[in-house]
Amino acid sequence: MNSLIGILIAIGAFFSILRLIQGPTTPDRVVAVDTLNVIITGSIVFLSYIFKSELYLDIALVYGALSFLETVVIARYLEGKK
């Protein structure tokens, strides 16, 4: 079961990176980066489950908060460019 979850996370990351590279517009790339951040946060939570360590959950929480802040800042910047 753990390997299946790892494979699904890798597939999701692959398609997000593909959209990041090929994205025709900047908002497409921003959404791809946000999706990658969510995948990374989920991966950290998955590592917490595998290693039975609650420290990873704290790291995932901080990473998720910083990821959200980054997305809001980039969205406001792009909104101001119009």
KAHURA-V162826 format. One record per residue. N is the residue number from 1. RES is the residue in one letter. SS is DSSP state (a for helix, b for strand, c for the rest). OMEGA is omega as a letter, one per 30 degrees, with the letter a starting at -180 (none if undefined). NEAR is the number of other C-alpha atoms within 8 Angstrom. Layout:
# KAHURA-V162826
n=N res=RES ss=SS omega=OMEGA near=NEAR
n=N res=RES ss=SS omega=OMEGA near=NEAR
This chain:
# KAHURA-V162826
n=1 res=M ss=c omega=l near=4
n=2 res=N ss=a omega=a near=5
n=3 res=S ss=a omega=l near=6
n=4 res=L ss=a omega=l near=7
n=5 res=I ss=a omega=l near=8
n=6 res=G ss=a omega=l near=8
n=7 res=I ss=a omega=l near=8
n=8 res=L ss=a omega=l near=8
n=9 res=I ss=a omega=l near=10
n=10 res=A ss=a omega=l near=8
n=11 res=I ss=a omega=l near=8
n=12 res=G ss=a omega=l near=9
n=13 res=A ss=a omega=l near=10
n=14 res=F ss=a omega=a near=8
n=15 res=F ss=a omega=l near=8
n=16 res=S ss=a omega=l near=12
n=17 res=I ss=a omega=l near=11
n=18 res=L ss=a omega=l near=9
n=19 res=R ss=a omega=l near=11
n=20 res=L ss=a omega=a near=12
n=21 res=I ss=a omega=a near=7
n=22 res=Q ss=a omega=a near=6
n=23 res=G ss=c omega=a near=10
n=24 res=P ss=c omega=a near=6
n=25 res=T ss=c omega=l near=6
n=26 res=T ss=a omega=l near=7
n=27 res=P ss=a omega=l near=6
n=28 res=D ss=a omega=l near=11
n=29 res=R ss=a omega=l near=13
n=30 res=V ss=a omega=l near=12
n=31 res=V ss=a omega=l near=8
n=32 res=A ss=a omega=l near=12
n=33 res=V ss=a omega=l near=11
n=34 res=D ss=a omega=l near=11
n=35 res=T ss=a omega=l near=9
n=36 res=L ss=a omega=l near=11
n=37 res=N ss=a omega=l near=10
n=38 res=V ss=a omega=l near=9
n=39 res=I ss=a omega=l near=11
n=40 res=I ss=a omega=l near=8
n=41 res=T ss=a omega=l near=12
n=42 res=G ss=a omega=l near=9
n=43 res=S ss=a omega=l near=9
n=44 res=I ss=a omega=l near=12
n=45 res=V ss=a omega=l near=11
n=46 res=F ss=a omega=l near=8
n=47 res=L ss=a omega=l near=9
n=48 res=S ss=a omega=l near=13
n=49 res=Y ss=a omega=a near=8
n=50 res=I ss=a omega=a near=6
n=51 res=F ss=a omega=l near=6
n=52 res=K ss=c omega=a near=6
n=53 res=S ss=c omega=l near=8
n=54 res=E ss=c omega=l near=7
n=55 res=L ss=a omega=l near=7
n=56 res=Y ss=a omega=l near=11
n=57 res=L ss=a omega=l near=11
n=58 res=D ss=a omega=l near=8
n=59 res=I ss=a omega=l near=9
n=60 res=A ss=a omega=l near=12
n=61 res=L ss=a omega=l near=9
n=62 res=V ss=a omega=l near=8
n=63 res=Y ss=a omega=l near=9
n=64 res=G ss=a omega=l near=11
n=65 res=A ss=a omega=l near=8
n=66 res=L ss=a omega=l near=8
n=67 res=S ss=a omega=l near=10
n=68 res=F ss=a omega=l near=9
n=69 res=L ss=a omega=l near=8
n=70 res=E ss=a omega=a near=8
n=71 res=T ss=a omega=l near=10
n=72 res=V ss=a omega=a near=8
n=73 res=V ss=a omega=a near=8
n=74 res=I ss=a omega=l near=9
n=75 res=A ss=a omega=l near=9
n=76 res=R ss=a omega=l near=8
n=77 res=Y ss=a omega=l near=8
n=78 res=L ss=a omega=l near=8
n=79 res=E ss=a omega=l near=7
n=80 res=G ss=a omega=a near=6
n=81 res=K ss=a omega=a near=5
n=82 res=K ss=c omega=none near=4
